[in-house]
Amino acid sequence: MGFGGGGMILWWLLIIASIAALAWWLTSLSRGNNSSESAKDILDQRYARGEIDREEYEQHKRDLEG
């Protein structure tokens, strides 16, 4: 009896964990595809944070304006 009840609990935990993992995957997928930031916004932010210098910023900006 104990194994049957324990097996049932494990089964439900597996189902709940699977649903949670699927929900997490779907929400992370939708966040990645629906970015509201444009490439120019990201470029501006990188320049403001000092990740790229002015020359690199201007080059990327020209590339984006293409």
N, C-alpha and C positions, 0 to 999 in steps of 0.2 A: 504493500500500500504506500509506504513512504516514498519509494522510488517513483511510483506513478504520479503522486502529487507533486513531488519535486521536479519530475520531468515536465509536468504541465506548467509549473511556474517558470521553468527555464524556457519552455516554448513561447509563453506569452512575453517574457523579457526579450527574447530574440525578435519577435514580431514588433514590439514597441521600439526596440533599438533600430530595427530596419526602417521603420516609418520615420523615426527621428533623423536618421542618416539621409534618407531620401529628401526630407524637407530641407535639411541643411544644404544639401547639394543643389537643390533647385533654387533656393534663395541666393546662394553664392553665384550660381550661374546667371541669374537675372540681374544681380548687382554688377557683374562684369560686363554684360552686354548693353546695359542701359545707362551708360555713363553720360552725365549731363555736362561734363566738362569737355570743351573742345581742345584740339591739339594746341591751339594758340594759348588757351588758358593754362594748360599744363606747362608749356614753354615759359610763360610769364612767371609761373610759380617757381620753376626750377631756377630761373635767373634771380628772382627775388631771394631765394634761399641760399644763393651763392654756389649752386651745384655746377653752373656753367658760367664762363666768362662772357664779356660783352661781344667779342668776336664770334664765338660759337653761337650765342643768342641771335646775332644778326644773320648769320649763315642759315640757321634753322628757320628763322622768320622768312627769309627770302625763299627758302625751299617750300615752305607752307603756302606762301602767296603765289608761287609758281607761275 
